[in-house]
Amino acid sequence: MMPPRKQTPKKGASKTGGGGGGPKKPAETKEEFEEELKVLAGQAKEENWINWAIEQAIVYVKAAALIILMAVYANVSMLTLSPVYGQIPAARLHQRVVWSALFVGWGVNVVLRRSLPFKTISLLPLVAAYIPMAQFFLFQASETFGAKLGPAITEALTLFPLVVLSTACIADVLENADLSILPKSIAGSMPGLGSYAFFKFVEKETLQQLFEQIGKSLPQTRVGLELVLATTYSIMARSKLLVWAIPAILHAGFYNTHLMTPMATSSLNTTLQASGWSLVDRWESNTGYISVLNNHKDGFRTMRCDHSLLGGEWTKFGRRIVAEPIYSVFTQLEAVRLVPTPNKTPDNEAKALNIGLGIGTTPSALIAHGIDTTIVEIDPVVYDFAKKYFGLPLNHTAVIQDAISWSQSNKDTLHEFYDYIIHDVFTGGAEPIPLFTYEFLSGLRHMLKPNGVIAINYAGDFTLPPLGIVMNTIREVFPSCRIFRESEAPSAETLEESGRDFDNVIVFCTKTGEKVTFRKPTEADYLGSLARRAYLLPKHEVNESAFLAAAADAGVLRVNETEKLEKWHDQGALGHWAVMRTVIPHYIWENW
């Protein structure tokens, strides 16, 4: 093989030049040199743009993460207040607290950054860690604060500092946002407006997700979520200051009875038993915090949902066929069987629909009478507790779903299917408005047999218009009705002193216009129950003038007119909160 021929470099060429792997050939002309400069400038510009994009992406990701955490914590804070104050009082001033904190936080970020000896974000994990502990002690003062201002006071001392610091950190981060492509008039306000819009979007979306997922596991409970969020803040803002969170962590692990652990439940029972109560079971679900309690002094068991009671039964009386209920309203609903109609179906062939379960007093009685009963209940925990702790019979059809979607999907197959319909839905100091609209009640009328009877329980205040609006709507759908209240009307003096007349109102209606009457109960109707012997037949009939005057011009409630009732929810819920505090001692509500 011949040796390679020695190459003499050309003039102006690199000695180490050659193929594509060597240095580029220098420009030989001015045009080539300028072209080469343009290429290099383009490459540098591209590299600068990539670096800029990465830096801007980091800025917006940090800001978005802080906004998401803040929005989720705001929702969790409101949910944590509901067992002590109820859902409506907890939400009544919530947004005002949040708005105030957002405004303050956006305005003091520079002050905090200059005055603190450490980064502002370092305080976020500490504040988040101490919120459950602060709530625990603040809840003990709920009787003093009251439902009107108590939730706002509690959040002012817990959520408010967290939102202020979070907003200040978001403002710090967004100072590095490059908005030079926008006009100055827009660029100045864009970070604040954009952050607020994103916050409201996340707040709305995550609230629905929280209701759907709450109670699925311990970290998905109210206090569990607060601890998860505090941990997330700690990961985002690691610093030596985290050592100061140890007392809050110890309190959460060993002393906070609101945490759904066996240790916390045992500790809570120790506290309650000293006052003659005990906690049977508890969990959190899509309608609120659900618990079952025993009163050993008076001998009864009850189920609560947030700051409302779903029913109860006497434990000091032996159970015969069914239990003895502590509330007469649920036995009065059973009087739907006593309304005589033409060609009435015998109990052993009749079908009943019960919307809203509670502890299952009414459906248990219907089942005991041999009636084929379907129960529609939205809350799976309520259903499980009714079976486990209140003796709900198993021989029924259970639909764990919201009543509206269920009725809409079954309106054709269940046309004129039921002999009896029981409509009994109420919790948290207010009615689920969609279940009292003309459209929903018309759907129930569609499911009722021509000779069927419906009983509707509505808990309301006779001094407020919503009761009249609901009665207007019921009378518009059903041609013949009679209206009763659970208890005797208060005296004028009592009414003037309390300023409210809150009671359960039971409406019995027929579909064809037959006059509503009640046959005399037989011994079999009582099911061996003393409470039914005393309360089965409704006694306190209500004249329409007692409530229709307040709602004379309101007409009926339609699905697109729910604001007719919504605007009265605050006042009704505050009144309900006061009533509940007279039924169950305040320390029961406060300790969950």
C-alpha positions, 0 to 999 in steps of 0.5 A: 500500500502506498503511503498517503500523499502529503497535502499542502494547505491552501492559502488562508486555510487552517492547518487542522482544517478538513471535513465537517469535524474541523473548524469552519472555513473563515470568510474570504469576503465581507459578505461571507463575514457578515453572514457568519456574524448574523448566524452567530447572532441568531444562535445567541439570540435563540439561546437567550430566548430559551434561557428567558423562556425557562426563567419565565416558566419557573416564575409562573410555575412558582406563582401558580403553585402558591396560588393553588395551595392558597385556594385549596387551603381557603376551601379546607378552612371553610370546611373545617368550620362547618362542624362547629358553625354549619356550612352556611354560617361558615361560608357567609363571611369567608370571601370577605376574609379572603378578599381582605387578606389578598388586598393586604398581602399584595400591598405589603410584600415589599415591607415584609421583604425588607423587614424580615431577616429571612425570606417571606416564604419561610413563614408559610409552613409555620403558619400552615402548621399552626392553623389546626392547633389554633382552630382547635382552641378557637372552636372552644369559644364558639358559644361566645363568638356566636355563629354570626361572627365566629367563623370570621373571627376564627379565619381572621386569626388562622386563614387571614395570615396564611393568605396575606403571606401567600399573596406577598410571596406571589407578588415577590415571585411575579416581580420577575415576570417579563411583561415588556411585550404588553402596554405599560398600562396593562402590564402594571395590573396584569400580575394582580388581576391574572393571579386573582382570576386564577385563584378564583378559578382554582378555588371554585374547581377544587371546592367541588373536588373536595366535596367529592373526595373528602373522607376517602382516606385519612389525608382526605379529611378536614384536618388531614388535608390541613396537615398535607398542605402544611407538609407541602408548604414545608417542602416548598420553603425548607428552612431552619425555621421549620423546627418551630413547627414541632409543637404544632406537629405534636399537638396534631398527633396527640391532642387534636381530637378533630383528627380522624385517628383512633388515638384522637377518637379515644381522647375525645371519648374520654372528654365526652364521657365525663359529661355523660356522652360517648362517640360511637363512630364518626367520619367525613363525607360528601354532605359533611362531618357525620358522627353517631353519639350516645347520651348515657344520662337521658338514654338516646342515640343520635346522628349529626351532620356538621351542625345539624341533627339527622335523627335519633332514637331512645336507647333506654326503651327496648326495641320491639319491631322498630326503635323509638324515635326521639323526634316526632316528625319522622313518625308523623311522616308515616301517617302517609299510610293512613290517608284513605284513597280510592282502590288503595293498594294493600301494604304487602303490594305497595311501593314507597319511595323515601328521599333522604334517609337520616337515621332511617326512622320512616323507611324502617317503619314502611319496611316493617309494614311490608311495603317495598321501599326504595331509599334515595340517599346522597351520602354513603356514610349516612346510609352505612351508619343508619344500617350499622347503628340504627337498625335500618332493615336490609330488605329495601332498594338503596340508591346512593345518588343525588335525587335529582339525577336519579329522578331524571334518569328514571322518570320514564321507567318509574311513571306512576310507580309508587303508592307513597313518596316521602320527601325528607331532606334537610341539613346544615340549617337550609334546604337543598333548594333544587329538591323543592323546585316546581320541576323536581316536585313535578317529577315526583308527581309523575312517579306517584300512582293516581291514588298515591300520597306524598308527604313532604317535610320542610324545616323552616322559619314561619317568620321568613318568606322561604316557607311560604314560597315552598308551600306555594310551590307544593300547592302548585304541583299537588291539587289537594294538601294539608299542612301540619307543624311538628310542635305547637306554635309558640306563644306571642310572647315567646315569638317576640322574645326569640324572634324566630319560629323554627319548626318542621312542617309536614305536608300531605298531598294527593295527586288527584285532588282527593281531600286529605283525611286520616283513618283511625290508626289500628294497633298494627300501625303503631308497630309496638312503639310508644312514640308512634302511639303518641305522635303518629297522627299529626295534630298541629294543623297550620292555616295557610295565612300563617306563612303565605302572607310573607310570600304572597308575591313570590310565586313558586320556586322554579329551577332558574329562580333559586335566588328566591330562597338563597337570599334567606339562607343566612338568616335561616341558618343562623336561627337553626344554629341557635336552635341546635345549641339548645338541643345538644350542649355546645361542647359536643359541637365544638369537640366534633 
